[in-house]
Amino acid sequence: MAFENLSDKLQDTFKKLKGKGVLTEEDIDKAMREVKLALLEADVNFKVVKEFVADVKAKALGADVLNSLTPGQQVIKIVNDELVSLMGGTNSKLTYSSSGFTTILMVGLQGTGKTTTCGKLAMYLKKEGKKPMLAACDIYRPAAIDQLEVVGKQVDVPVYTERDNRKAEEIALHARKEAETKGYNVLIVDTAGRLQIDEELMEELVRVKAAVKPHEILLVVDALTGQDAVNAAEGFNEKLGIDGIIMTKMDGDSRGGAALSAKKVTGKPVKFMGMGEKLDALEPFHPERMASRILGMGDMMSLIEKAQETYDEEKAAKLEKKLRRNEFTLEDFLDQMGEVRNMGGLGKILDMLPGVNKKNVSEDDIDKGEKEFRQMEAIIRSMTLEERRNPALLNASRRKRIAQGAGQSVAKVNQLIKKYEDAKKLMKQFNNPNFMKKSRFRGLF
């Protein structure tokens, strides 16, 4: 999880404040020292940390906090507000051209995942109702064009290529004309990277920029490189002028210092974050939601959006009817496990739930839960269609056969049936049509 170490340390610090009925200046000083240390350990820029802690302390020492009935909660609110401000305040959306055709220039150093991110962005734009095309303008890296073509095929987006030693700016210009002619409304231009920022790289990017006049220049950086990512962002912005940042590998960065420092240091917002290897694992960066996660308050809005993205309206309506008739079957139970998996699995859901301290939920616990899911799926798939739809048929001999077919014990089969029966009982409370209409999570139990 992004910010996992920082989140644990801050939550421990504020737990001590919550238990105090009255806060003294000494209490706040001690808490701010711990906050400062936590931020530095998270690889947040030193100047950013210094200014952040000073701002929080000044506000925390105000009379409204010291005289509050819940001073600890007031301090947490101040930290939350300052974290949101530090990361940019609000989600920074992409800028689209008023003419109807938008060009997005993707830049970055080698090894940041830029080409894959082009595909992820194309997939995201398709979900937003756009019609994107990709342009392969990395003319130096071996197989770069082939890689973009593979990614384009995976997301079902066309890729414009030229393999006759053209200059990058010429290919980009031809791609733009091709995209406009064929009715596409967004062109995503993949460009060459280098191991470090150099004059040759920047001159080429400046020429590409002049040729296609992009509405957005997005810098792709690797969150795992910490302050090196921020330094790269500063360098690209100074020489090229970027509009926003996409941070890849955020799911593997337990520190998070780059995301916390980038906006303050560069003045440019983080617009997206890569949260996995799959091509749908690109998410808009919401400072307020990320601050909430860091402080252990969850991210219910993202959880709701994930739920709305993954559930099938038609399947949800059918399930609603079944629940009203008390006809929830093992087939439905299997479908609901699939819905959880589509939302990113147990680990990602736990990240977004308020009040869940990930320190109390180990990776082993999550792995155990995922393993149990797979076992239950194997057991249900070993049943006949008739048995799934009518679990009352599952006598001892049938359960023994199913266990053998799934490579599990009879005890595991019995546990599954018990979980299913418990879920079915829980479903009875949803028989009320008014509740079902109000539920944002219908179809996701």
N, C-alpha and C positions, 0 to 999 in steps of 0.2 A: 504493500500500500504506500502511496505517496505520503510523505510527511509522518510516517509511522513513528519513528524515534522521537521527533519533535512533539508529536501529539501525546505520546506517553508521558514525556517529561513535563509538558505544560499542564496536563490533566492532574499529575501528581502534585504539582506546585499549587494549583488552584483548589485542590481538595483540602489542603491545609487551611486556606483562607475561608472556605465555606463553613468550616467548623467554628469560626470565631464570631462572637456576637458583636465585638467592637474591634476595629482595625486601628493600629497605631502607625505612625510614620516608620517605625522600626520594622513592623510587619511588612509594609509595602516595600521598603528598601530590600529586605531579605528576599521577598518574592521576585522583585525586579532583577536581583542578582542571578537568581535561578533562571529567569526568563532569558536574560542576556546570555548566560552560559548555554542554554538549550538552543538558542538561535545560532550561536557561533558553532556549536557542534553539528548543527544542521547545514553548515557551510553557507550561511547567509553572509553577504558582504558586511565587513566590519563597520563601515561608515553607516550603512543602513541600520544595522543593529543598534549602534550608539544613538542614532536619531529616534528610532522606534521606541527604545526603552525610556529615553528622556521624555518623549511625548506622552507615553502611557503614565509614567510616574507623575508628571505635572497634573494630568487630569485626575489621577487616582488620589492625589492629595487634596483635591477640592473638597469643600465643605459638604457638598451633596453626597459624596461617597462616605466620608468619615462619620457623618451624622445619619447615614442610612440605616434602616432596620436590617438590611441584608447587604452589608458593605462588600462581602466577598463576591456576591453575584454582580454588584455594580462594577467591580474591578474587571471581572470576566467580560462584562459587556463592553467595557472600554477597550480591552485587548482585542475582542472580536471586531469592533468597529475599526480599530487601527490596522488590524490584519487585512480587513476588506479594503481599506484605503491604500495600504501598501501594495496590494496586488492589482490595483487599478480601479477599485470602486464597483464597477458593474461589468457585465459581460460585453466585450467589444466585438460587435458583429462585422462581418465582411461588408465592404463597400461595393455596391454594384453600379454599373454605368446607367445613367438615365436613358441612354440611347437604346438599351436592350442587349448590348453585347459587351461582356466584361472579360478583361484579360488579367490573369493572376500569374505573377512571376514568382517561381519558387527558387530560393537560393539557399546556400549553406555549404559548410565544409564537408569533406568526404567522411563517410562513416556515420552520419547522423540519421540515416534512413530516409533521405529526401525523396528518392524515386518511389519507394513504397508509400510514403506519405502523400505523394501526388495522387496515387490510386485511391488512398483512403479519403482524400479530400473530394475526389471525383464522385466516390460513392456517397459521401455525405451530401454533396450538392444535388445528386439525383433524388435523394430522399426529400430534399427541400423543393423539389419540382423543377430544378434546372436541367439543362441539356448540355453537359460538358464534353469537351474534346481535350485529349492530352497531346502535347507536342514534345518530341524527343530532341532536345538541344544540347545534350551532353555528348560532345563529339570526340572526347578524349578517353574516357574510361572504357576499358574493354567490356563488351556485352551490355553497356548501359542502355542502348536502344532496345536490345532483345529483352532486357529486364522490364523496361517500361511496357513493351508490347505484351509480355506475359501478365503484368499487373492490369493493363487495360482490358485484356480478355477476361480476367477474373471478375472484374467489376462491370463488364459489358459496356465499355466506353471506348470509342475509336481512338487510335493513336496515329498522329501524323509523323512520318519519318522521311528522311532523305539520307542516302548512304553514298553520296558522290562527292565527299570532301567539301561540302559547302561550309560557309562560316555560320556560327551559331545564330547571329542576328538575321541572316538571310533565311535560315530554316524557320525561325520564329515568325518572321514576317509572312512567309509563304503559308505557314500553318494558320495564321490569323485570317488570311484571305480565304483559305480553304474552309475554315470553320464558319465564317460569316456566309459564304456562298451556299454551304450545305445546311444552313439553318440551326447551327449550334449557337447557344447564347453565352457560354463560358469557355474560355481557352485557358488551360493550365499548362504553363511552360516549365518543363523540367530542365535545369541548367547544370553545367559542370561544377564540380567542387574541387577543392584542393585540400592538402593536409594542413595548410595554414593560409591565412589571408596574405595575398601577394599582389603586386601591381598588375601582373598579367591577367589574373582572375578578375580583378575589379574592372580593368579596362574592357574586358569582354562583356561583363555584366552591364556595364554602362552603355555599351553599344546595343545590346539586346533591349535594354530599357528604352533607349532612344528610338529603336525600330518599332516596337509594338506598343509603346506608351501604356504600360500596365496601370490598372486602377488599384491594384493591390500588389505590394511586394512583401511576400511572407518569408521570413527566415526560419529555417528548420534547424533546431539545435537539440543535442542529446542531453537530457536532464541529468544523466548519470555523471556527466563531466563537471557538474557543479559550477563554480565561478568561472571556469574556462568557457562555459556556454554563455555566461553573461558578458565576458570579455569579447567573445566572438560577436555577440549581438551589438555591442558598443562599436566594434570595428566596422561591421557591415553597415550599420546605421550612419556612421560618420562618412563613409566613402560612397555609399549607394543611396541611402535614405530608405529605410524600411517602414512598413505600415503596421506590422505585427509579427508576433513570434508563434511558432508551433513547437511545443516541447514534446519530443518523442521519449519513449521508455519511462514515462512517469509512473507506470505501474511497478517498475522495478527500483524506483528511487525512494528509499526510506528516509532520506534527509530532506530534500525539497528546497534546498537553499537557492537554486537557480530560479525557480518559479517565484520565490519570495523577493528576490533581489532585482529581477529583470526590469520591471516597470520603473522602479525608483532610479536605477542606474542609467537606463537607456531612454526613458520617457516613452517607450513603446509598449503596448499591452501584449500579454500572452493571450492569443485568440483561441488556440486549440491545444489539446494535449493528447498524445498517443497513449492509450491505456492497454495495449496488448499487441500481439502480432497479427491478429485477424484484421481483415480489411474494413471491418465495420467498427474497429476499436479506435475511432477518432471522436473526441468529445469536445464541445465548446467549453472554454475555461470560464467558470463563474466564480469570481473572487468571494462573493458572499457565501456560496455553498462550500467552497474549499475551506474558508475560515471556520465555518460551522463544523466541518469534519475534523479539522485540526483540534478543536476544543471539545471534541467528543459529543457534539450535539446532533450528529447525523446529517443527512442530506435527503430529506424526504421528497423534495421536488425532483431531484434526479431519479430517485427510486420510482416515483409516480410516472415520470417520463419514460423510463425504461419499461415499466409495465405496459404503458399505452403503446409503445413501439412494438412490443413483442406479441401482445395477445391478438388473436383473430376475432374480429367482431362477430362473424357468423358462428364460430365455435363457442364464443362466450354466450351468445343468445341461446344456443342449443343447451349449453350447460345450465343456464338459468332455468329453462323449462324442466330439465331433468331434476334439478334441486327442488323445484316446487312439487314435483311428483315423487320425490324421494327415490329417484332412480339412479343415483350416483354409483357407477360401476368401477371395476378395476381398470377398464380401458380409460375412463375419465381420470382416475388416479394417476395412471401412466402419463396422460397428456399434461397434467399439472406439474409433474416432475420435469417434463420437457420444457415447460414455461419457465421454471426456475433456472434451468440450464441456459435458456435463451437470454436470460437477464444477466448472465455473466457468472452464474454459479453462486454457491453459498458465500464464498469469500467476499465477492464484490457487494452482495446484498448486505452482509454484516457491516461493511465499510460505511454504508449509507443509513444504517439504523441508528437512531439516537439512543444514548445510554448504554451502548455496547462498548465495553473496554476491550480492545483487541488483545491486551496483555493477558486477559483472562480466557482468551480463545486462541489456543496455539495453532500453528500450521498443521500439527498432527491432528487436532480436533477437526479442522476444516477438511483435511485429507480423508479422515475417517468418515465424515459426513458425505463427502463426494463418493467414497468407495461404497458406502451403504446405498446411495442412490443407484449406483451401477448394479449392485447386487439385486436390488428390488426390481430394476428394469429387466434384468436377466430372468428373474423368477416369473414376472408377468408375461414376458415374451415366450416363456416355455409352456404357458397355458394354451389351451384351445380357445378359439373365439367364443365358444359357448360358455366356457368356464370364466372367462374375463367378464362376460356380460351377466353371468348368474353365479356369483361366488358361493351361493348356497350349495352348489354341486361339489364343492371341494371337500370330499371326505378323506379319510386317512390314506387310502390307496392312491388317490389322485395326487395328494400332496407329496407322497413319496416319489411318484413318477415325475412330478414337476421339479422336485429338488434335484433328482438325478439329471434331468435335462438341463438345468441351470448350473449344475456343478456346485450346488449349495446344500446345506444340511436341511433336514425337515424342520429343525428349530427355526432356521432363517425364514422358511416359508410361513411358519406359524406366526413369527414376529411381523412379517409383512401383512398378513391377514388382520392381525390385531391393529396395526397402524391404520390400515384401510378402514376398519370398523370404527376406530376412534375419529378418523377424518369424516366419515359418513355421519356420525353423531353430531360433529361440529357443524356440518352442513345444514342441519335442521334449522339452525337459528337464522339461516339466510332464506328461509321459505317465504318470508315477508316480502312481497313485491316492492314495497316502498323502500325497504333497505337496499334491495338489489339495484334500484334506480339510482340511489344516492352513492353507492359504492364505486370508488375510483379503481378498485382492484377486482371487480367481478371477473371471474374466470382465472384468478391467480391465487388459489388457496393452496 
